[in-house]
Amino acid sequence: MLNKPLSHKADNPRILLGMSGGVDSSTAVYLLQENGFDVKGLTLSLTCSMASLFGDTIHPRDHAERAKRVCDFFGIPHETLERCTLFEERVVNPFVREYFSGRTPNPCVE
């Protein structure tokens, strides 16, 4: 599938791959395994009650379950880390405060 193999130094280098359970992360698992990498999937749960505000009709728990099913299919371990409170405290709440103060913050930069 790749034009040239991914280069790596160790015999079975380990990769921790961010997993959504979608096409991109699923394809990444396949390609990494095909090139000899030892892959582990990780899903960060970043939205608690905020999902509906962003137009996401899939509950965050469903994203993690979908990612786990993909990892099970490929025979790799999967872990979900709940970080929604931390994300809301450090990213969402400051963004909302700035926005309602008339500014247009960029939480990916600030």
Backbone as a printed PyTorch tensor [residue, N CA C, xyz], in Angstrom:
tensor([[[  0.8100,  -1.1820,   0.0000],
         [  0.0000,   0.0000,   0.0000],
         [  0.8620,   1.2570,   0.0000]],

        [[  1.9560,   1.2490,   0.7260],
         [  2.8710,   2.3890,   0.7140],
         [  3.8470,   2.2410,  -0.4390]],

        [[  4.3040,   3.3580,  -0.9560],
         [  5.3090,   3.3110,  -2.0170],
         [  6.6340,   2.7880,  -1.4990]],

        [[  6.9520,   3.1210,  -0.2700],
         [  8.1640,   2.5910,   0.3470],
         [  7.8610,   2.3140,   1.8100]],

        [[  8.5120,   1.3310,   2.3940],
         [  8.2280,   0.9910,   3.7850],
         [  8.6080,   2.1320,   4.7240]],

        [[  7.8870,   2.2190,   5.8380],
         [  8.2690,   3.1640,   6.8730],
         [  9.5850,   2.6950,   7.4590]],

        [[ 10.4680,   3.6210,   7.7620],
         [ 11.7610,   3.2170,   8.3110],
         [ 11.7010,   3.2500,   9.8340]],

        [[ 12.3070,   2.2650,  10.4290],
         [ 12.3910,   2.2120,  11.8780],
         [ 13.6490,   1.4580,  12.2510]],

        [[ 14.1600,   1.7510,  13.4700],
         [ 15.4270,   1.1680,  13.8830],
         [ 15.2560,  -0.1210,  14.6830]],

        [[ 14.2990,  -0.1580,  15.5820],
         [ 14.1060,  -1.3460,  16.4140],
         [ 13.4040,  -2.4380,  15.6140]],

        [[ 13.5270,  -3.6740,  16.0860],
         [ 12.8710,  -4.7830,  15.3980],
         [ 11.3510,  -4.6350,  15.4100]],

        [[ 10.7790,  -4.3340,  16.5510],
         [  9.3370,  -4.1160,  16.6750],
         [  9.0920,  -2.8120,  17.4350]],

        [[  9.3100,  -1.6830,  16.7820],
         [  9.1260,  -0.4090,  17.4890],
         [  7.6720,  -0.2380,  17.9180]],

        [[  7.5050,   0.3890,  19.0720],
         [  6.1720,   0.5570,  19.6340],
         [  5.6160,   1.9320,  19.2800]],

        [[  4.3300,   1.9500,  18.9520],
         [  3.6300,   3.1780,  18.5830],
         [  2.3720,   3.2900,  19.4390]],

        [[  2.1780,   4.4560,  20.0490],
         [  0.9240,   4.7670,  20.7240],
         [  0.1510,   5.6610,  19.7720]],

        [[ -0.9700,   5.1490,  19.2650],
         [ -1.7160,   5.8220,  18.2070],
         [ -3.0290,   6.3730,  18.7350]],

        [[ -3.2510,   7.6560,  18.5180],
         [ -4.5290,   8.2700,  18.8660],
         [ -5.6290,   7.6750,  18.0090]],

        [[ -6.6580,   7.1470,  18.6540],
         [ -7.7250,   6.4310,  17.9440],
         [ -9.0730,   7.1120,  18.1220]],

        [[ -9.7460,   7.3460,  16.9990],
         [-11.1240,   7.8300,  17.0370],
         [-12.0860,   6.7160,  16.6450]],

        [[-11.5630,   5.7010,  16.0000],
         [-12.4180,   4.6440,  15.4700],
         [-12.8880,   4.9370,  14.0610]],

        [[-12.4310,   6.0500,  13.5180],
         [-12.8030,   6.4220,  12.1580],
         [-11.8570,   5.8310,  11.1250]],

        [[-12.0480,   6.2390,   9.8920],
         [-11.2830,   5.6900,   8.7730],
         [ -9.7950,   6.0040,   8.8990]],

        [[ -9.4450,   7.2360,   9.2630],
         [ -8.0320,   7.6240,   9.2990],
         [ -7.2370,   6.8230,  10.3290]],

        [[ -7.7280,   6.7740,  11.5690],
         [ -6.9750,   6.0490,  12.5920],
         [ -6.9950,   4.5420,  12.3370]],

        [[ -8.0780,   4.0400,  11.7750],
         [ -8.1430,   2.6110,  11.4390],
         [ -7.1370,   2.2630,  10.3500]],

        [[ -7.0370,   3.1210,   9.3510],
         [ -6.0640,   2.9120,   8.2750],
         [ -4.6460,   3.0100,   8.8130]],

        [[ -4.4260,   3.9330,   9.7430],
         [ -3.0950,   4.0750,  10.3400],
         [ -2.6880,   2.7980,  11.0650]],

        [[ -3.6100,   2.1740,  11.7950],
         [ -3.3050,   0.9010,  12.4680],
         [ -2.8710,  -0.1310,  11.4350]],

        [[ -3.6460,  -0.2610,  10.3880],
         [ -3.3420,  -1.2450,   9.3440],
         [ -1.9480,  -1.0100,   8.7610]],

        [[ -1.6660,   0.2260,   8.3720],
         [ -0.3830,   0.5370,   7.7370],
         [  0.7870,   0.3260,   8.6930]],

        [[  0.6180,   0.7260,   9.9420],
         [  1.6970,   0.5400,  10.9130],
         [  1.9570,  -0.9410,  11.1680]],

        [[  0.9030,  -1.7290,  11.3220],
         [  1.0890,  -3.1670,  11.5220],
         [  1.7410,  -3.8140,  10.3060]],

        [[  1.3140,  -3.4210,   9.1210],
         [  1.8890,  -3.9820,   7.8940],
         [  3.3770,  -3.6830,   7.7750]],

        [[  3.8240,  -2.6220,   8.4410],
         [  5.2290,  -2.2350,   8.3830],
         [  5.9900,  -2.6230,   9.6420]],

        [[  5.4320,  -3.5510,  10.4220],
         [  6.1620,  -4.1480,  11.5320],
         [  6.1130,  -3.4060,  12.8500]],

        [[  5.2410,  -2.4500,  12.9920],
         [  5.1630,  -1.7080,  14.2430],
         [  4.2300,  -2.4020,  15.2320]],

        [[  4.5740,  -2.3090,  16.5060],
         [  3.7520,  -2.8080,  17.6060],
         [  2.8660,  -1.6370,  18.0400]],

        [[  1.5710,  -1.7100,  17.7360],
         [  0.6700,  -0.5690,  17.9060],
         [ -0.2340,  -0.7570,  19.1190]],

        [[ -0.4230,   0.3270,  19.8650],
         [ -1.4130,   0.3850,  20.9430],
         [ -2.3020,   1.5900,  20.6640]],

        [[ -3.6140,   1.4250,  20.8040],
         [ -4.5520,   2.5180,  20.5520],
         [ -4.8820,   3.2820,  21.8180]],

        [[ -5.0330,   4.5920,  21.6750],
         [ -5.3860,   5.4570,  22.7950],
         [ -6.4670,   6.4290,  22.3530]],

        [[ -7.5320,   6.5020,  23.1310],
         [ -8.5930,   7.4680,  22.8700],
         [ -8.6830,   8.4100,  24.0570]],

        [[ -8.6230,   9.7090,  23.7840],
         [ -8.8130,  10.7130,  24.8230],
         [-10.2660,  11.1540,  24.8010]],

        [[-10.9400,  11.0060,  25.9090],
         [-12.3100,  11.4840,  26.0220],
         [-12.2270,  12.9170,  26.5390]],

        [[-12.5160,  13.8860,  25.6590],
         [-12.3280,  15.2960,  25.9940],
         [-13.6170,  16.0630,  26.2080]],

        [[-14.7440,  15.4940,  25.8630],
         [-16.0010,  16.2240,  25.9970],
         [-16.9680,  15.4380,  26.8600]],

        [[-17.4240,  16.0820,  27.9290],
         [-18.4160,  15.4430,  28.8070],
         [-19.7970,  15.8210,  28.3140]],

        [[-20.2800,  16.9460,  28.7870],
         [-21.6120,  17.4120,  28.4130],
         [-21.5550,  18.3320,  27.2080]],

        [[-20.3740,  18.5570,  26.6620],
         [-20.1880,  19.5540,  25.6150],
         [-20.4900,  19.0370,  24.2130]],

        [[-20.6570,  17.7450,  24.0430],
         [-20.7740,  17.1760,  22.6940],
         [-21.8760,  17.8250,  21.8780]],

        [[-23.0390,  18.0380,  22.4750],
         [-24.1490,  18.5990,  21.7040],
         [-23.8820,  20.0390,  21.2950]],

        [[-23.0760,  20.7660,  22.0520],
         [-22.7560,  22.1520,  21.7000],
         [-21.9590,  22.2370,  20.4110]],

        [[-21.1900,  21.2190,  20.1440],
         [-20.3410,  21.2280,  18.9560],
         [-20.9890,  20.4940,  17.7860]],

        [[-22.2550,  20.1420,  17.9270],
         [-22.9620,  19.4910,  16.8320],
         [-22.6130,  18.0260,  16.6710]],

        [[-21.9860,  17.4500,  17.6680],
         [-21.6030,  16.0410,  17.5940],
         [-22.7760,  15.1900,  18.0590]],

        [[-23.3050,  14.3790,  17.1760],
         [-24.4570,  13.5530,  17.5350],
         [-24.0360,  12.2250,  18.1490]],

        [[-22.7470,  11.9460,  18.1480],
         [-22.2390,  10.7090,  18.7400],
         [-21.6740,  11.0420,  20.1180]],

        [[-22.1480,  10.3630,  21.1370],
         [-21.6690,  10.5870,  22.4980],
         [-20.1910,  10.1960,  22.5700]],

        [[-19.3870,  10.9370,  23.3590],
         [-17.9560,  10.6100,  23.4670],
         [-17.6920,   9.1580,  23.8320]],

        [[-18.5540,   8.5720,  24.6680],
         [-18.3880,   7.1640,  25.0320],
         [-18.5050,   6.2700,  23.7990]],

        [[-19.3680,   6.6660,  22.8420],
         [-19.5190,   5.8940,  21.6080],
         [-18.2520,   5.9470,  20.7640]],

        [[-17.5770,   7.1100,  20.7560],
         [-16.3050,   7.2170,  20.0350],
         [-15.3010,   6.2250,  20.6150]],

        [[-15.2070,   6.1810,  21.9350],
         [-14.2620,   5.2790,  22.5870],
         [-14.6170,   3.8220,  22.3060]],

        [[-15.8980,   3.5040,  22.3300],
         [-16.3200,   2.1260,  22.0480],
         [-16.0200,   1.7440,  20.6030]],

        [[-16.2260,   2.6740,  19.6880],
         [-15.9260,   2.4060,  18.2760],
         [-14.4190,   2.1900,  18.0980]],

        [[-13.6160,   3.0210,  18.7560],
         [-12.1620,   2.8640,  18.6720],
         [-11.7320,   1.5240,  19.2600]],

        [[-12.3470,   1.1280,  20.3660],
         [-12.0270,  -0.1650,  20.9810],
         [-12.3620,  -1.3150,  20.0410]],

        [[-13.5030,  -1.2380,  19.3570],
         [-13.8760,  -2.2930,  18.3980],
         [-12.8520,  -2.3930,  17.2680]],

        [[-12.3810,  -1.2520,  16.7820],
         [-11.3640,  -1.2590,  15.7230],
         [-10.0870,  -1.9150,  16.2430]],

        [[ -9.6720,  -1.5360,  17.4460],
         [ -8.4620,  -2.1220,  18.0210],
         [ -8.6210,  -3.6230,  18.2310]],

        [[ -9.7910,  -4.0410,  18.6980],
         [-10.0550,  -5.4790,  18.8570],
         [ -9.9520,  -6.1950,  17.5120]],

        [[-10.4910,  -5.5890,  16.4680],
         [-10.4400,  -6.1790,  15.1290],
         [ -8.9960,  -6.4180,  14.6930]],

        [[ -8.1180,  -5.4540,  14.9820],
         [ -6.7160,  -5.5750,  14.5830],
         [ -5.8720,  -6.3070,  15.6230]],

        [[ -6.4850,  -6.6910,  16.7420],
         [ -5.7630,  -7.4420,  17.7630],
         [ -4.7550,  -6.6150,  18.5350]],

        [[ -5.0620,  -5.3450,  18.7560],
         [ -4.1430,  -4.4880,  19.5060],
         [ -4.8380,  -3.9920,  20.7740]],

        [[ -4.0470,  -3.6840,  21.8110],
         [ -4.6480,  -3.1510,  23.0350],
         [ -5.1800,  -1.7380,  22.8190]],

        [[ -6.1580,  -1.3660,  23.6200],
         [ -6.7510,  -0.0280,  23.5340],
         [ -7.0020,   0.4920,  24.9430]],

        [[ -6.7900,   1.7770,  25.1150],
         [ -7.0540,   2.4200,  26.3950],
         [ -7.7820,   3.7340,  26.1430]],

        [[ -8.7200,   4.0580,  27.0160],
         [ -9.4060,   5.3460,  26.9550],
         [ -9.0500,   6.1290,  28.2030]],

        [[ -8.5970,   7.3670,  28.0100],
         [ -8.3100,   8.2510,  29.1310],
         [ -9.3780,   9.3290,  29.1880]],

        [[-10.0660,   9.4270,  30.3150],
         [-11.0760,  10.4610,  30.5190],
         [-10.3590,  11.7460,  30.9280]],

        [[-10.4410,  12.7480,  30.0830],
         [ -9.8110,  14.0360,  30.3680],
         [-10.7740,  15.1950,  30.1420]],

        [[-12.0830,  14.9050,  30.2080],
         [-13.0690,  15.9390,  29.8790],
         [-13.0390,  17.0960,  30.8680]],

        [[-12.9030,  16.8300,  32.1590],
         [-12.8840,  17.9140,  33.1430],
         [-11.6680,  18.8080,  32.9270]],

        [[-10.5230,  18.2050,  32.7400],
         [ -9.2970,  18.9650,  32.4940],
         [ -9.4040,  19.7860,  31.2100]],

        [[ -9.9590,  19.1930,  30.1620],
         [-10.1240,  19.8890,  28.8850],
         [-11.0820,  21.0690,  29.0330]],

        [[-12.1820,  20.8620,  29.7400],
         [-13.1270,  21.9610,  29.9490],
         [-12.4870,  23.0860,  30.7520]],

        [[-11.7100,  22.7310,  31.7990],
         [-11.0640,  23.7440,  32.6370],
         [-10.0100,  24.5400,  31.8780]],

        [[ -9.1960,  23.8580,  31.0880],
         [ -8.0420,  24.5180,  30.4710],
         [ -8.2720,  25.0320,  29.0570]],

        [[ -9.2820,  24.5020,  28.3630],
         [ -9.5050,  24.9090,  26.9750],
         [-10.8830,  25.5350,  26.7810]],

        [[-11.9280,  24.7960,  27.1180],
         [-13.2890,  25.2550,  26.8200],
         [-13.6640,  26.4860,  27.6310]],

        [[-13.5020,  26.4370,  28.9540],
         [-13.9160,  27.5680,  29.7920],
         [-13.1670,  28.8520,  29.4570]],

        [[-11.8240,  28.8330,  29.3060],
         [-11.1360,  30.0650,  28.9050],
         [-11.6010,  30.5730,  27.5350]],

        [[-11.8700,  29.6640,  26.6090],
         [-12.3690,  30.0580,  25.2920],
         [-13.7090,  30.7750,  25.4220]],

        [[-14.6190,  30.1980,  26.1940],
         [-15.9500,  30.7910,  26.3640],
         [-15.8440,  32.1590,  27.0310]],

        [[-15.0140,  32.2740,  28.0820],
         [-14.8300,  33.5750,  28.7500],
         [-14.3300,  34.6290,  27.7750]],

        [[-13.3170,  34.2830,  26.9970],
         [-12.7570,  35.2290,  26.0270],
         [-13.7810,  35.5930,  24.9600]],

        [[-14.4970,  34.6180,  24.4840],
         [-15.4870,  34.8430,  23.4270],
         [-16.5820,  35.7900,  23.9020]],

        [[-17.0760,  35.5690,  25.1210],
         [-18.1340,  36.4320,  25.6470],
         [-17.6040,  37.7880,  26.1030]],

        [[-16.2880,  37.9470,  26.1110],
         [-15.6890,  39.2600,  26.3780],
         [-15.4730,  40.0290,  25.0840]],

        [[-15.9170,  39.4670,  23.9780],
         [-15.8200,  40.1510,  22.6910],
         [-14.5710,  39.8270,  21.8950]],

        [[-13.7810,  38.8990,  22.3850],
         [-12.5710,  38.5100,  21.6540],
         [-12.8360,  37.2050,  20.8980]],

        [[-11.9550,  36.8980,  19.9650],
         [-12.0770,  35.6490,  19.2030],
         [-10.8280,  34.8010,  19.4430]],

        [[-10.8200,  34.0800,  20.5420],
         [ -9.6350,  33.2920,  20.9000],
         [ -9.4390,  32.0890,  19.9880]],

        [[ -8.2160,  31.6260,  19.9490],
         [ -7.8800,  30.4040,  19.2250],
         [ -7.3040,  29.4250,  20.2440]],

        [[ -8.1180,  28.5090,  20.7600],
         [ -7.6470,  27.6250,  21.8270],
         [ -6.5350,  26.6800,  21.3930]],

        [[ -6.3470,  26.5080,  20.1060],
         [ -5.2790,  25.6220,  19.6310],
         [ -3.9140,  26.2970,  19.7200]],

        [[ -3.9030,  27.6190,  19.8740],
         [ -2.6470,  28.3710,  19.8990],
         [ -2.3590,  28.8990,  21.2940]],

        [[ -3.3750,  29.3190,  21.9900],
         [ -3.1850,  29.9870,  23.2860],
         [ -2.9900,  29.0110,  24.4070]]])
